[in-house]
Amino acid sequence: MDHTKRDRHNAESVVEGDINLTPARSQWLQNEVSEETKELLEKDAKYFMHQSMSTPCLDVLQNCEGSHIESVSGKKYLDFHGNNVHQIGFSHPKLVARLTEQLQNLTFSTRRYANATAVQFAEKLTFHTPKNLNRILLTPNGSSAIGIALKLARAITGKHKVISFWDSFHGASLDAISVGGEAVFQEHMGPLMPGVERIPPPITYRGIFEGNEEKALEYLEYVLEKDSQIGAFLAETIRNTDVQIPSKKFWKAARELCTKHGVLLILDEIPIAFGRTGTMFAYELFDIEPDILCLGKGLGGGIIPQAAIVTREEYNKFGHISLGHYTHEKSPLGSMAGLTLLEILEEENILQKVKEDEEFMRKALYKMHRKYSLIGDVRGVGLLWGIELVTDRKTKEKATAEAEEIMYECLKQGLSFKVSKGNVLQLSPPLTITREELEKAFEILNCAFLKTNAIA
């Protein structure tokens, strides 16, 4: 069976993610993987539901450690994707040891019972948030954290509507895709949760508000003034998928608008918190504070699913309703993972390291921008960067075929990353990556660009 075929071809779903529906994927599977791998991939395709951005799989993994993932054939890839869980790399020895120790003691915490590990984790997490953000709820995954935040916002404001950005991603559950703005998650899913108003995002390259954040702010203010039933503004502080970074001016003005109109600001930092931006949380870059902060992915140290919301003491007044009530809410294992992650970030001085790595990546990527005409834009912060490819810098036509060519060439040479929007190479390495590994990654990238004859 050809798993690259779809019943209905949607232009966005074809290019979103790791461009997985074109003949190049079939060629990769035919020429670049072993017979043992092909057999396992066939079984994977036989038993698991097929879905966009995940099917068919690229390879079969047997190990992950540090900055690398390793296939059953023994091939190693530097993983610049990692589903955004690898802030401290894969299989960090301290985290493995702490989880192993936890498994010998309390492995599950039944509801209505506290456990010391969860309490210590909560104390540690709120130590890193502003004093006004000191109440948390734990949950196993980011989508449910978004759900809790939406429920809490309704309870606090008495209003059911929420405003969000087009092209945003907030999770894969029905409520999360209802407030998200990516079409690939909404196809066949209607009717979605009512009460969602979406606005165009402020972006610096491409889009109707390109380079004009004032217009984006005007749009936000207009909607808030017109609709008094909006109780929350849900947004990614920095859009992770294709690395869109609003200015401090934008976020401070948006924060003021939310306060003026009695709207809660919910910031989704599920993929980008815990050092990715060189700060513990991305909102610190913009000198603002959210009313509700959603966290996840890396919070489990790349081993255990763990997420959370953090909110204000004054909102802790709904003990008569169940805002979360998830089975693994105060998981001892998840709590140990989160606690240890925070300790490792401190002990290894990861935030300072990321700031130093940011300068290295900025210089290397800007050098590539000058060298290769295929690169239309480079943007990023910390260890989160996007390279937007265009066939023409004036027209900005997306270079989707070239992005695919470069992605597969990099895979052949041992570098894995995500392709977003069809033409944006998203680079999100482990925060623990060594300088030697970063240099190796750029060596592979440059070789791939040279093979596309992209020199300016």
N, C-alpha and C positions, 0 to 999 in steps of 0.2 A: 504494500500500500504506500502511495506517495503522500507522506504526511506534510508536505509543503503546500498542498492544495487547500483552498478555502471554498466554501459554498458561495460566499459573496465577498468580493474584493473591495475592501474599504481602504482608500488611499492612506489614511493616517495609520491604520493598524498594520499595513504592509511595511511601513518604514519605522514605526515606533519601536524602541527597544533594539534588540540585536538583529535587526533586519533578517528575520528568520523565514521568509516566505519566497525567497528568490532562488534561482538555479544555483547560485554560489553556495548556498547552504548544502544542497545535494552534492555538489562537487567536493566540499569539505568532508562530508561524511564518507564519500566514496574514496577519496585519495589520501586523507590525512589521519585516519584512525585505523587501529589494528583490527584484525578479524574478531578477537575477543571483545573489543570495544563495540564493534558493530552488533555483535550478538546481544550484548547487554543493552545497547540502545534500542534494539528491536523489542526486547522484552519491556523496557521502560515505556516505549510507545504503545505496547499492547495492553499494559495494565493501568496506566495513568491516563486521566482525561487530558485531551489535547486542549491547549489554550494559547492565546496570543502572547507573544514575548517570552514563552517558555518552551514551546514545542516547534520543531524537534530539538533535542539537546545537542550540545556541541561535542561533549566528550564524557567520559565516566571517571569520577574522582575516587581516589583511594586514601588520600592524605591531604592535610593542610597544616602548615606550620609557618609562623612568622609572616612573611610577605608573599608566600607561595601557596598555590594549590598544585596537587600532583595527580596525574591520571593513572589508571591501572596499567598503562603502558610504560610508566615511569617518566613521562614528560612533565616538566615543571613550567608553570606559568606564573609570572608576577601578576598578582591579582589587583588591578586598579578598578575593581567593581565591588566585589565582596558583599553585595546587597546592603552596603553601608553598615555592616555589623562589626567591621574589623578595625576599630580605632586602636586597639592594643594588639593588632595582628591576630593570627590564628593560633589557637592552642597555646596561649601564653602559659608558661610553666607554673607561675604562681597561681593563676586562676585554676588550672587543671588540678593542682595540689589542694587548693581550698575546696573545690567542688568534690573531690575525692574524699576529703575529710568530712564534708557535710553529708555525703552519702552514707557514712558510717554512723551517723547520728540521726537527726531529725530529717526525714526525707519529704514529709508532707505535713502541712498544718491545717487541721480541720477547722471549718468555720466556727467563729465565736471563741477561738483560742488564739492568744498572742504567741509570738515566738521571738526570742532575743535577736535572731539574725535579721528579721524583717524590721524590728525596731531600730537596730543599729544602722541598717541601710537607710531608713527614713531620716534618721538623725544626720547621717553623712550627706545625703542628697540635699536636704534643706540647708545644710551649712554652706553649700555653694550657691544657693539662690538668695535673692534679696530678702531682708527680714520680713517684708510684706508678703512674700510667697513662702508660706511655711506649712501648708496642709497638703497632703498627698493622698492619692488612691493608686494602688498598684493593679496591674492587669497584665495578661500574658502577651498582648501584641498591640501594635500601634493603631490598627483600625479600631479596636475597642477603646483605646485611649481617646480617640476622636469622638467616639460615641458617648463616652462619659462626659467629655467636655461640652458636647452639644446639649445633653440632658441637663447638666448643671447650669448652663447658660439660660435655658428655658425656665428652670426653677428660680433662678436669681432675678431675672428681668420680667418674668411673666409674659415674655414675647417669644413667639415660635419661629420667627424668620431669622435667616442668617445670610450674610453677604460674603462672597468668596470670589476668587479670580478664575477666569477661564484659563485652561491649561494647567491648573494646579492638580496635585495628587495628594490625597489625604488618607488613602487606604483602599481596600478592596471589598469591604462589606457594603451592604446595600445603603446604609445611611452614609458611609464615607464616600461612596461614588456619587451619591446624590448631591453632596456639597462640593465634590471635586469637579474639575473642569476638563478632564481628558475623555474624549469621545470613545476611545477604544474600550473603556470600562463600562460605558453606558448602553452600548448597542444591545438590543433585545431586552433591556432591563426595565423599560417603562411600564407603568408610571412610577417615577421616583418620589422620594420624600418631598412633600410640598414645602413652600416657604423659602426657597433658595433663590437669591438674586446674585447673578454673576456679572462681574465687570472686567474689562480688559486690564491686564497687568501692566505695570510700568516696566518697560524693558529698554535697554540701550541699543539693541541691534535687532531690527526687524519689528513689525507690528505697527498698529495704528497710532500708538503713543511713543514711537521710537524716539528716544532722546528727549522726550517732553513730559517729564514727571508732573509738571504743573497741570497738564490736561488730565492725567490720571487722577490726581488729587481732586480736581474740579468734578470729575465724574463720580468719585466716591462721595464727595460732599453733597452733590446733587441728589444721589440716591438716598443718602441718609436723611436729607431734609424732606424728601418726598414721601418716605415710607416710615411712619412712626412705629411700625410693628417689627422692625429689625432690632434684634436684641444682641446680636453677636457679629463680629467680623473675624472670619477664620482665614488665616493666610500662612503660607510658608515664609518665614523671615527672609530666607534666601531660597529661591526655587532650585531644588537639587538637580532635577533631571537634566536640564540644559544650562544650568549655572547662570541664573539671572539674579543680579545683585542690585536692589534698589539703593538709593543714597540715604545717608543719615537724615538729610533734609526731608526726604519723603516719609521716612518712618516716624520722625518726630511730629510731622504735620498730621499723619494718619492717626497716631496716638492721641493727639489733641482733639481731632474730630470725633474719635470714639468717646472720649471723656465728655465732650460738649453735648453729644447726643445720647448719652446714657447707654452706649453700646459696649459690650465686653470685647476686648481684644484677645482672641485666642491665637496663639502662635504655635504652629506645627513645626517643631524642630526634631521630629522623629529620626530623620536620616542625618542631620547635620550638627547635632549637639555633641558635647564631650570632646572638645578640642579640634574638631574638623576645621574650624575657621580660625584657629589660633587663640580662641577664647573658649571658656567652658561652654558657654551658650552663645549662639549667634546674635541674639538681641543686644548683647553687651557692646557689640560694634557700633550700634546705632543710638546708644544712650537712652534706651527706653525700657519699660517693663511691661510684660503682658499681664492680663488679669487671670488667664489660664494658660499654662505651658504644657504642651504635649511632648512626651519623650518616649523613645523606644529604640529598636534596632541595636545599636552598639551598647545599650544599657545592659545587655546580657553578656557582654564580653565576647560575642561571636560564638557562644556555645549554648546558652539557655535563652529561650524566648522571655523577654522581660520588657515591660513598658510601664508608663506612669503618667499621671497628670499632677501638676503642682499648682496650687491656687492660694487664695488669700484666706487668712483667718476669719475675716468677716463673712465669708461665704460658707462657713462650716455650720450651717443651720438647717440641714435637711436630713437629720437622723431618722426621720419617720418614713423616708423613701429609700429605695435601693438604687443608687446611682451606677454601681458597677455590678457587684455580686457575682463575680466570676469565680469559678471553682478553684483555680490556682492563684487567687488574689494575693495572698501573703506567702507565696512559695518560698520555702527556706533556700532552695537551690537558686531560684531567680534572684532572691535578695542577696545571697552570698555572691552571685555573679556581679550584681550591681555595686555592692559594697567594695568588692575587690577591684573592679574596673576603676572606681574613683580613687582608690588607694594607689593603683599603678600609675594613673595619670599624674598624681602628686609626686610619688617616689621617683619616677623616671623623668620628671620635669618635661613632660610631653608638650605642654602648651608653648614653652620657650623653643623647643625643638621645631615645632610646626611653624613658628614665625620665621625661624632660620631657613627651613625648607621652602617656605613661601617665596622668599627672595630668590632662591635657586631656581624654582620653577618659573617664576615670573621672567627672569632673565633668559632662561632656556626657551620658553614659549614665545617671548617677544622676538627673539632671534629667529625662530622658525617662521614667525609671521612675516618678518622682513624678507626671508629667503624664499618662501613658497607662496606663489600667487593663489594657490588653492585655498589658503587660509584667509577667510574674510574677517574673522574676529577672534580674539583671545580674551577671556575674562575669567576671573577667579579670585579666591582668597584662601589663605591657609593651604590646606592640601585638598582643595576642591576646585577643579579647573575645567573649562570647556573650550574646545577648539571648534569653531564653526566653519565648515567647508562650503565654498561657493565656486561655481564655474566661472563667475565674473564678479569682480569686486564692486562694479558699478551697479549692475542689475541685482546682485545678491541672490541669483538663482541657486537653489540648493544643489550641492554636489553629492547627491545620495549614492550614485554608483561608485564614485571615488571613495566615499566614506566606507562603503562596504569593502572595496578593494583593499584599502588601508587596514581595516579591521582584520581581515583574514590574513593579510601578510604579517601583521603583528602577532596574531595567534600562532602562525607557523614558527615565528621566532621566539615565542614564549612570553608574550605580553597580552593580557586580557583586560578589556575595558568595555564600558557600555557605550552604545551609540544611541543618542536621543534625538527625537524629531527628524530622524532620517539622515541628518548631516552634522550633528554635533558629537564630537568625540569627548566623552566625559571621563576625566581622569580623577579617580578618588582612591589613592593608595592607602595602605595602612599607615597610621600615624607613627608607627615604630619603624618604618622603612629606613634602611641605611642609605647614606649618601651614595655608596657604590651601587646599590640597587636602583636608585633614582637615575643615576648616570647610565646604567644599563638600559633602563626603560626608554630614555631619550635617544640612545643609540639605535634601538629597535625602531622607534617612531621615525627618526630621520631616514633610516634605510627604507622604510615603507613609503615615505613621501617621495624619495628619490625614484623609486620604482614606478611611481605614477607620473613622472616627468612634470612635477609641480613647481619647479624652480621659477621664481619670478623673473 
